[in-house]
Amino acid sequence: MSKTYRPYNPDQQFLMPPSMREWLPDGHLSYFVSDTIDEMDLWDIEGEYEKSLAGYPPYHPRMMTKILFYAYCTGVYSSRKIAKKLEEDVAFRVLAADNHPDFRTISDFRKQHLRALAGMFKQVLTLCRKAGMVRLGHIALDGTKQKANASVA
């Protein structure tokens, strides 16, 4: 008598396309990033694409922004590593809706929209304040230098 295993067929075709939302558990960070970006005003980025109707259709700016924000949240900063994650990591694939921009596209998007992406930080803080996650106030740093003897035990 041989051991019975759970079904395993790596070449199994899906009869119906699965919902990518089912690939990750509820409350996953990628869903939070996606919902947050969906609430933000991206006209500074999207407006540049609206001006030019020539050329091959670009990747959706919201998708690219979600990918960058999620990558930064998870400590991935290199455009080559982000492109690799889009092939191998389920959360990245869900955010990108299974699109696979190459590293140069990611890098160019970041360079082209760096000022707008930096401005989105304020929007993120405002959304977090509305959600009760942070309190905004003044922060001051004192830059005074003082002599110290570090060798005293």
Short mmCIF file of the C-alpha atoms (twelve columns), coordinates in Angstrom:
data_MODEL
# 
_entry.id   MODEL 
# 
loop_
_atom_site.group_PDB 
_atom_site.id 
_atom_site.type_symbol 
_atom_site.label_atom_id 
_atom_site.label_alt_id 
_atom_site.label_comp_id 
_atom_site.label_asym_id 
_atom_site.label_seq_id 
_atom_site.Cartn_x 
_atom_site.Cartn_y 
_atom_site.Cartn_z 
_atom_site.pdbx_PDB_model_num 
ATOM 1   C CA . MET A 1   0.000   0.000  0.000   1 
ATOM 2   C CA . SER A 2   1.438   3.354  -0.985  1 
ATOM 3   C CA . LYS A 3   1.117   6.672  0.784   1 
ATOM 4   C CA . THR A 4   -1.682  8.974  -0.435  1 
ATOM 5   C CA . TYR A 5   -0.734  12.579 -1.004  1 
ATOM 6   C CA . ARG A 6   -2.747  15.703 -1.551  1 
ATOM 7   C CA . PRO A 7   -3.320  16.467 -5.221  1 
ATOM 8   C CA . TYR A 8   -0.309  18.092 -6.866  1 
ATOM 9   C CA . ASN A 9   -0.264  19.022 -10.507 1 
ATOM 10  C CA . PRO A 10  2.001   21.974 -11.352 1 
ATOM 11  C CA . ASP A 11  0.648   22.039 -14.914 1 
ATOM 12  C CA . GLN A 12  -3.004  22.296 -13.816 1 
ATOM 13  C CA . GLN A 13  -4.870  24.928 -15.795 1 
ATOM 14  C CA . PHE A 14  -7.403  27.105 -13.979 1 
ATOM 15  C CA . LEU A 15  -10.910 26.554 -15.228 1 
ATOM 16  C CA . MET A 16  -11.858 30.089 -14.269 1 
ATOM 17  C CA . PRO A 17  -9.423  32.916 -13.628 1 
ATOM 18  C CA . PRO A 18  -8.858  33.306 -9.882  1 
ATOM 19  C CA . SER A 19  -9.390  36.589 -8.130  1 
ATOM 20  C CA . MET A 20  -5.998  38.001 -7.255  1 
ATOM 21  C CA . ARG A 21  -7.528  39.429 -4.067  1 
ATOM 22  C CA . GLU A 22  -7.784  35.858 -2.763  1 
ATOM 23  C CA . TRP A 23  -4.012  35.346 -2.955  1 
ATOM 24  C CA . LEU A 24  -3.328  37.347 0.212   1 
ATOM 25  C CA . PRO A 25  -5.019  37.386 3.626   1 
ATOM 26  C CA . ASP A 26  -7.319  40.208 4.665   1 
ATOM 27  C CA . GLY A 27  -5.474  43.052 6.350   1 
ATOM 28  C CA . HIS A 28  -2.272  42.557 4.340   1 
ATOM 29  C CA . LEU A 29  -0.044  45.628 4.015   1 
ATOM 30  C CA . SER A 30  -0.437  45.639 0.225   1 
ATOM 31  C CA . TYR A 31  -4.196  46.213 0.573   1 
ATOM 32  C CA . PHE A 32  -3.568  49.119 2.950   1 
ATOM 33  C CA . VAL A 33  -1.101  50.673 0.493   1 
ATOM 34  C CA . SER A 34  -3.528  50.137 -2.382  1 
ATOM 35  C CA . ASP A 35  -6.466  51.683 -0.524  1 
ATOM 36  C CA . THR A 36  -4.336  54.613 0.634   1 
ATOM 37  C CA . ILE A 37  -3.071  55.406 -2.874  1 
ATOM 38  C CA . ASP A 38  -6.624  55.114 -4.215  1 
ATOM 39  C CA . GLU A 39  -7.678  57.884 -1.786  1 
ATOM 40  C CA . MET A 40  -4.867  60.229 -2.855  1 
ATOM 41  C CA . ASP A 41  -4.885  62.914 -5.503  1 
ATOM 42  C CA . LEU A 42  -2.397  61.868 -8.208  1 
ATOM 43  C CA . TRP A 43  -3.170  64.637 -10.673 1 
ATOM 44  C CA . ASP A 44  0.462   65.870 -10.584 1 
ATOM 45  C CA . ILE A 45  1.506   62.516 -12.024 1 
ATOM 46  C CA . GLU A 46  -1.540  61.623 -14.126 1 
ATOM 47  C CA . GLY A 47  -1.712  65.109 -15.642 1 
ATOM 48  C CA . GLU A 48  1.630   64.656 -17.380 1 
ATOM 49  C CA . TYR A 49  0.320   61.593 -19.186 1 
ATOM 50  C CA . GLU A 50  -2.878  63.352 -20.201 1 
ATOM 51  C CA . LYS A 51  -0.882  66.016 -22.066 1 
ATOM 52  C CA . SER A 52  0.768   63.526 -24.407 1 
ATOM 53  C CA . LEU A 53  -1.356  61.164 -26.456 1 
ATOM 54  C CA . ALA A 54  1.534   59.935 -28.601 1 
ATOM 55  C CA . GLY A 55  3.492   56.746 -28.049 1 
ATOM 56  C CA . TYR A 56  2.752   53.366 -26.601 1 
ATOM 57  C CA . PRO A 57  0.244   53.393 -23.715 1 
ATOM 58  C CA . PRO A 58  2.113   53.673 -20.394 1 
ATOM 59  C CA . TYR A 59  1.511   51.618 -17.278 1 
ATOM 60  C CA . HIS A 60  -1.168  53.150 -15.088 1 
ATOM 61  C CA . PRO A 61  0.366   55.791 -12.794 1 
ATOM 62  C CA . ARG A 62  -1.651  54.540 -9.793  1 
ATOM 63  C CA . MET A 63  -0.253  51.053 -10.249 1 
ATOM 64  C CA . MET A 64  3.304   52.354 -10.519 1 
ATOM 65  C CA . THR A 65  2.824   54.517 -7.413  1 
ATOM 66  C CA . LYS A 66  1.413   51.582 -5.452  1 
ATOM 67  C CA . ILE A 67  4.378   49.444 -6.440  1 
ATOM 68  C CA . LEU A 68  6.869   52.097 -5.331  1 
ATOM 69  C CA . PHE A 69  5.128   52.803 -2.029  1 
ATOM 70  C CA . TYR A 70  4.815   49.106 -1.188  1 
ATOM 71  C CA . ALA A 71  8.439   48.525 -2.146  1 
ATOM 72  C CA . TYR A 72  9.554   51.344 0.144   1 
ATOM 73  C CA . CYS A 73  7.362   49.996 2.969   1 
ATOM 74  C CA . THR A 74  9.031   46.599 2.677   1 
ATOM 75  C CA . GLY A 75  12.577  47.917 2.332   1 
ATOM 76  C CA . VAL A 76  13.037  47.341 -1.392  1 
ATOM 77  C CA . TYR A 77  14.532  50.421 -3.062  1 
ATOM 78  C CA . SER A 78  16.347  49.176 -6.164  1 
ATOM 79  C CA . SER A 79  14.330  49.279 -9.374  1 
ATOM 80  C CA . ARG A 80  15.938  45.978 -10.424 1 
ATOM 81  C CA . LYS A 81  14.861  44.340 -7.167  1 
ATOM 82  C CA . ILE A 82  11.363  45.775 -7.525  1 
ATOM 83  C CA . ALA A 83  11.135  44.330 -11.049 1 
ATOM 84  C CA . LYS A 84  12.266  40.955 -9.695  1 
ATOM 85  C CA . LYS A 85  9.656   41.135 -6.925  1 
ATOM 86  C CA . LEU A 86  6.987   41.763 -9.581  1 
ATOM 87  C CA . GLU A 87  7.852   38.356 -11.014 1 
ATOM 88  C CA . GLU A 88  8.241   36.408 -7.761  1 
ATOM 89  C CA . ASP A 89  6.342   38.066 -4.894  1 
ATOM 90  C CA . VAL A 90  2.583   37.569 -4.646  1 
ATOM 91  C CA . ALA A 91  1.906   40.914 -2.924  1 
ATOM 92  C CA . PHE A 92  3.723   42.822 -5.666  1 
ATOM 93  C CA . ARG A 93  1.849   40.851 -8.323  1 
ATOM 94  C CA . VAL A 94  -1.487  41.642 -6.691  1 
ATOM 95  C CA . LEU A 95  -0.677  45.362 -6.542  1 
ATOM 96  C CA . ALA A 96  0.456   45.369 -10.169 1 
ATOM 97  C CA . ALA A 97  -2.529  43.257 -11.310 1 
ATOM 98  C CA . ASP A 98  0.044   40.863 -12.785 1 
ATOM 99  C CA . ASN A 99  1.685   43.576 -14.909 1 
ATOM 100 C CA . HIS A 100 5.464   43.358 -15.132 1 
ATOM 101 C CA . PRO A 101 7.153   46.691 -15.857 1 
ATOM 102 C CA . ASP A 102 10.883  46.273 -16.290 1 
ATOM 103 C CA . PHE A 103 13.464  47.931 -14.056 1 
ATOM 104 C CA . ARG A 104 14.086  50.797 -16.472 1 
ATOM 105 C CA . THR A 105 10.394  51.685 -16.606 1 
ATOM 106 C CA . ILE A 106 10.266  51.719 -12.799 1 
ATOM 107 C CA . SER A 107 13.429  53.813 -12.577 1 
ATOM 108 C CA . ASP A 108 12.235  56.286 -15.220 1 
ATOM 109 C CA . PHE A 109 8.853   56.660 -13.497 1 
ATOM 110 C CA . ARG A 110 10.559  57.407 -10.193 1 
ATOM 111 C CA . LYS A 111 12.937  59.958 -11.764 1 
ATOM 112 C CA . GLN A 112 10.218  61.655 -13.798 1 
ATOM 113 C CA . HIS A 113 7.816   62.030 -10.857 1 
ATOM 114 C CA . LEU A 114 10.206  62.417 -7.926  1 
ATOM 115 C CA . ARG A 115 8.873   65.839 -6.911  1 
ATOM 116 C CA . ALA A 116 5.236   64.678 -7.034  1 
ATOM 117 C CA . LEU A 117 6.044   61.497 -5.095  1 
ATOM 118 C CA . ALA A 118 7.782   63.541 -2.402  1 
ATOM 119 C CA . GLY A 119 4.723   65.811 -2.185  1 
ATOM 120 C CA . MET A 120 2.523   62.791 -1.551  1 
ATOM 121 C CA . PHE A 121 4.130   62.402 1.867   1 
ATOM 122 C CA . LYS A 122 1.978   65.275 3.137   1 
ATOM 123 C CA . GLN A 123 -1.144  63.577 1.754   1 
ATOM 124 C CA . VAL A 124 -0.205  60.357 3.562   1 
ATOM 125 C CA . LEU A 125 0.177   62.226 6.866   1 
ATOM 126 C CA . THR A 126 -3.181  63.933 6.365   1 
ATOM 127 C CA . LEU A 127 -4.905  60.604 5.685   1 
ATOM 128 C CA . CYS A 128 -3.236  59.036 8.729   1 
ATOM 129 C CA . ARG A 129 -4.387  61.971 10.888  1 
ATOM 130 C CA . LYS A 130 -7.978  61.555 9.630   1 
ATOM 131 C CA . ALA A 131 -7.781  57.856 10.503  1 
ATOM 132 C CA . GLY A 132 -6.546  58.716 14.000  1 
ATOM 133 C CA . MET A 133 -3.212  57.022 13.472  1 
ATOM 134 C CA . VAL A 134 -0.989  60.045 14.204  1 
ATOM 135 C CA . ARG A 135 -1.032  63.445 15.849  1 
ATOM 136 C CA . LEU A 136 0.621   66.239 13.957  1 
ATOM 137 C CA . GLY A 137 2.590   68.852 15.860  1 
ATOM 138 C CA . HIS A 138 5.901   70.646 15.892  1 
ATOM 139 C CA . ILE A 139 9.186   68.811 16.128  1 
ATOM 140 C CA . ALA A 140 12.376  70.678 16.950  1 
ATOM 141 C CA . LEU A 141 15.914  69.406 17.077  1 
ATOM 142 C CA . ASP A 142 18.605  71.132 19.074  1 
ATOM 143 C CA . GLY A 143 21.883  71.114 17.169  1 
ATOM 144 C CA . THR A 144 24.032  72.081 20.145  1 
ATOM 145 C CA . LYS A 145 27.401  70.353 20.274  1 
ATOM 146 C CA . GLN A 146 28.839  69.560 23.652  1 
ATOM 147 C CA . LYS A 147 32.178  68.144 24.638  1 
ATOM 148 C CA . ALA A 148 32.011  64.752 26.208  1 
ATOM 149 C CA . ASN A 149 34.477  62.248 27.501  1 
ATOM 150 C CA . ALA A 150 33.401  58.865 26.179  1 
ATOM 151 C CA . SER A 151 36.214  57.008 27.917  1 
ATOM 152 C CA . VAL A 152 34.894  57.614 31.429  1 
ATOM 153 C CA . ALA A 153 33.453  54.441 32.824  1 
# 
